[in-house]
Amino acid sequence: MAIRIGGQAVMEGVMMKNEDRYAVSVRKPDGEIETKVEDCVSFSKRHPAFALPILRGMVSFIESMAIGMKTLNYSASFFEDEEEDTKASKVIENIWNGKGEKIMMTFIMIVSFAVSIGLFMILPYLASELLHHWIRNEYIILLLEGLIRIGIFLGYIVLISRMEDIRRVFMYHGAEHKTINCLEAGEDLTPKNVKKYSRLHKRCGTSFIFIVMIISMVFFFFIRVRTIWLRIVLRLLFLPLVAGVSYEFIRLAGKSDHPFVQLFSKPGLCLQKLTTQEPDESMIEVAIASVEGVFDWREYLKKERKKYE
């Protein structure tokens, strides 16, 4: 079944995106589920040139980051100290004439992106440069840079997974995957059905990040300049292209059973064992509510089943 629903875990909730809409469902402190639905027409739809392969991946990467930060901020708002949050919000809104929330979200996204670039791109490169004192082969250095990058990423995941809040986010991540797997298998979205399915999925963002790291190793082989700062700049300029190529692979992996694709998908799936955890039934209910915000799965399954009658 050709379904293109994707999602993301947020604080005590799940975001699901389908076509030009996304929904974020959150289990509030009082136990109720609140779902917010918004439209999000992609830049590539408004400008067809950016719907071409590779370019659409670059656009999707940026848009996913923006929606991800927005939905994370929304989910977190249910669990912040209301009094302090209200005072801070009023000050920011007064300073920026009602645009405080958007400006703050943009600032947070820029800072988060900068930290990620520094930690996962620049630091591994600088660490590998230190090895030039003992290793002269450039190809080995590039390979070691990639391995250091993967090592830092794995260490980061293991470290944050020890935090209680992050562990619960990983459980909601598992609920998101299980729900999508159940829907793609053509079963009704009930907690009982969803529980049966795997918490791993080939189109996951975790797999995407891992593929980015692998493909970046290939692209960086073509950077042949001596100046350190120029090498760093070229690595950053290559990033959008790497993201675009990685997107195409993940897109292919989601609909292909070719042995070659399966082989390269396995490391990402193994990595998901760290970034997903088995959810409880209440988390699955939230994931189902999020799907229902953007997709009439009952009508869809009804039409699909009629095709085989």
ZAMARGU-4260 file (C-alpha; in steps of 0.2 Angstrom, whole numbers, plus 5000, padded with zeros to 4 digits):
<rodrens>
0) 5000/5000/5000 | 5007/5017/4994 | 5006/5028/5010 | 5018/5042/5013 | 5014/5046/5031
5) 5029/5051/5041 | 5031/5057/5059 | 5041/5062/5074 | 5040/5059/5092 | 5038/5075/5103
10) 5037/5077/5122 | 5023/5066/5128 | 5016/5065/5110 | 5018/5061/5092 | 5018/5072/5076
15) 5011/5064/5060 | 5013/5072/5042 | 5003/5067/5027 | 5004/5077/5011 | 5001/5096/5015
20) 4995/5094/5033 | 5003/5088/5049 | 4995/5084/5066 | 5003/5084/5083 | 4994/5074/5097
25) 5000/5077/5115 | 4995/5067/5131 | 4992/5082/5143 | 4996/5081/5162 | 4977/5078/5165
30) 4977/5063/5154 | 4968/5069/5139 | 4974/5069/5122 | 4975/5086/5113 | 4977/5086/5094
35) 4982/5101/5084 | 4981/5101/5065 | 4990/5113/5053 | 4992/5115/5034 | 5010/5115/5027
40) 5011/5116/5009 | 5029/5112/5004 | 5040/5124/4995 | 5043/5111/4981 | 5025/5111/4977
45) 5024/5130/4975 | 5040/5129/4965 | 5041/5114/4954 | 5059/5115/4950 | 5063/5110/4968
50) 5052/5094/4966 | 5066/5087/4956 | 5076/5073/4964 | 5090/5078/4976 | 5083/5096/4976
55) 5067/5090/4985 | 5078/5081/4998 | 5086/5097/5002 | 5069/5106/5004 | 5062/5092/5014
60) 5077/5092/5026 | 5075/5111/5030 | 5056/5109/5031 | 5057/5094/5042 | 5068/5104/5054
65) 5056/5118/5055 | 5041/5108/5058 | 5050/5097/5070 | 5056/5112/5081 | 5038/5120/5080
70) 5030/5104/5086 | 5043/5101/5099 | 5040/5118/5106 | 5021/5116/5105 | 5022/5099/5115
75) 5034/5106/5128 | 5021/5121/5131 | 5010/5109/5141 | 5023/5105/5153 | 5032/5121/5157
80) 5029/5132/5172 | 5014/5142/5167 | 5018/5158/5178 | 5036/5159/5172 | 5032/5155/5154
85) 5018/5168/5154 | 5030/5182/5160 | 5044/5177/5148 | 5032/5176/5134 | 5024/5193/5137
90) 5041/5201/5138 | 5047/5193/5122 | 5030/5198/5113 | 5031/5216/5119 | 5049/5218/5113
95) 5046/5210/5095 | 5028/5217/5092 | 5019/5200/5093 | 5032/5190/5083 | 5041/5184/5098
100) 5037/5166/5096 | 5042/5165/5078 | 5058/5174/5082 | 5062/5163/5097 | 5059/5147/5087
105) 5070/5153/5073 | 5084/5157/5085 | 5083/5140/5094 | 5083/5131/5077 | 5098/5141/5071
110) 5107/5137/5088 | 5103/5119/5087 | 5108/5117/5069 | 5125/5126/5073 | 5128/5115/5088
115) 5124/5099/5078 | 5136/5105/5064 | 5150/5109/5076 | 5148/5092/5086 | 5145/5080/5071
120) 5154/5089/5057 | 5168/5100/5062 | 5174/5091/5078 | 5176/5074/5069 | 5186/5083/5055
125) 5197/5092/5068 | 5200/5076/5077 | 5205/5067/5061 | 5217/5081/5057 | 5227/5077/5073
130) 5230/5060/5066 | 5241/5067/5051 | 5256/5066/5063 | 5255/5047/5062 | 5245/5043/5046
135) 5249/5051/5029 | 5236/5042/5019 | 5222/5054/5015 | 5209/5040/5012 | 5213/5032/5029
140) 5211/5049/5037 | 5194/5052/5029 | 5188/5035/5034 | 5194/5038/5052 | 5185/5055/5051
145) 5169/5046/5046 | 5171/5033/5060 | 5174/5047/5073 | 5158/5055/5067 | 5148/5039/5069
150) 5156/5036/5086 | 5152/5053/5092 | 5134/5051/5086 | 5132/5034/5095 | 5139/5041/5111
155) 5127/5056/5110 | 5112/5044/5108 | 5118/5032/5122 | 5121/5047/5134 | 5104/5056/5131
160) 5095/5040/5132 | 5099/5039/5150 | 5088/5054/5153 | 5070/5050/5159 | 5062/5063/5147
165) 5072/5057/5132 | 5068/5039/5136 | 5049/5043/5135 | 5052/5052/5119 | 5060/5036/5112
170) 5045/5026/5118 | 5033/5038/5108 | 5045/5036/5093 | 5042/5018/5094 | 5023/5021/5095
175) 5025/5032/5079 | 5034/5018/5070 | 5022/5004/5075 | 5007/5014/5070 | 5014/5018/5053
180) 5019/4999/5051 | 5002/4994/5056 | 4994/5006/5043 | 5005/5001/5029 | 5001/4982/5033
185) 4983/4986/5030 | 4976/4983/5047 | 4964/4994/5057 | 4973/5006/5069 | 4969/4999/5086
190) 4981/4998/5101 | 4980/4979/5100 | 4984/4978/5081 | 4998/4991/5083 | 5007/4982/5097
195) 5011/4968/5085 | 5021/4978/5074 | 5040/4982/5074 | 5046/4998/5082 | 5058/5000/5067
200) 5055/5008/5050 | 5066/5010/5035 | 5060/5029/5032 | 5065/5034/5050 | 5075/5050/5053
205) 5088/5040/5063 | 5091/5030/5047 | 5092/5046/5037 | 5105/5054/5049 | 5116/5038/5048
210) 5115/5038/5029 | 5120/5056/5029 | 5136/5051/5038 | 5140/5037/5026 | 5136/5047/5010
215) 5146/5062/5017 | 5162/5050/5018 | 5160/5047/4999 | 5158/5066/4995 | 5172/5072/5006
220) 5184/5061/4996 | 5183/5074/4982 | 5188/5088/4993 | 5206/5091/4989 | 5212/5108/4996
225) 5226/5111/5009 | 5219/5125/5020 | 5209/5118/5035 | 5196/5132/5036 | 5193/5130/5017
230) 5190/5111/5020 | 5178/5115/5034 | 5168/5127/5022 | 5167/5115/5008 | 5161/5101/5020
235) 5147/5113/5025 | 5143/5118/5007 | 5142/5099/5003 | 5129/5096/5017 | 5113/5101/5007
240) 5119/5090/4992 | 5123/5075/5004 | 5105/5078/5013 | 5097/5077/4995 | 5106/5061/4990
245) 5102/5053/5007 | 5084/5058/5006 | 5083/5049/4989 | 5090/5033/4996 | 5078/5033/5011
250) 5064/5036/4999 | 5070/5021/4989 | 5072/5011/5004 | 5054/5014/5010 | 5047/5005/4994
255) 5061/4993/4988 | 5065/4976/4994 | 5081/4974/4983 | 5095/4965/4992 | 5107/4980/4989
260) 5095/4992/4997 | 5091/4980/5011 | 5109/4978/5015 | 5112/4997/5017 | 5096/5000/5027
265) 5102/4987/5040 | 5114/4999/5050 | 5101/5012/5051 | 5088/5000/5057 | 5100/4993/5070
270) 5103/5011/5076 | 5084/5013/5078 | 5085/5000/5092 | 5093/5014/5102 | 5082/5028/5097
275) 5065/5019/5099 | 5058/5009/5114 | 5043/4999/5116 | 5028/5010/5120 | 5014/5007/5132
280) 4996/5007/5126 | 4992/5025/5131 | 5007/5031/5119 | 5000/5020/5105 | 4983/5029/5107
285) 4992/5046/5105 | 5000/5040/5089 | 4984/5034/5082 | 4975/5051/5087 | 4989/5060/5077
290) 4987/5049/5061 | 4968/5052/5062 | 4972/5071/5062 | 4979/5070/5044 | 4972/5054/5037
295) 4955/5045/5036 | 4963/5027/5038 | 4946/5019/5039 | 4940/5025/5022 | 4957/5022/5015
300) 4957/5004/5021 | 4939/5001/5015 | 4944/5007/4997 | 4959/4996/4997 | 4950/4980/5003
305) 4937/4983/4990 | 4950/4981/4976 | 4953/4963/4982 | 4935/4958/4984
</rodrens>
